[in-house]
Amino acid sequence: MDLVTIVNHFNIDGDISNITSFGSGHINTTYKVETIGNGFDYLLQSINTDIFNNIDSLSSNITRITSHIQGKLSLVFPTEEIYSRSITVVKTKA
């Protein structure tokens, strides 16, 4: 499956303009997804299932930790700044 097809399974804003390899991780493969129409770019990460074999648990932990951090940031920063100061988990389409 090509990367555009994979990205289109997620609830992203804007239209995909470019997808490039991002960084040089040793465990997971990461891509930068650039979009037009909203000002947001995204990171797509292919999880190495040889290392992380319980993806549901990993995803749950990432979502829980991200929500916790955003909750703490909301005590200090206005809403519009919270998402630029933390990662945001983008869910797949239903």
Secondary structure, DSSP 8 states (H G I E B T S, - for coil): --HHHHHTTB--SSEEEEEEE-S--SSSEEEEEEEESSS-EEEEEE--TTT---HHHHHHHHHHHHHHHHHHHHTTS-HHHHTTSS-----B--
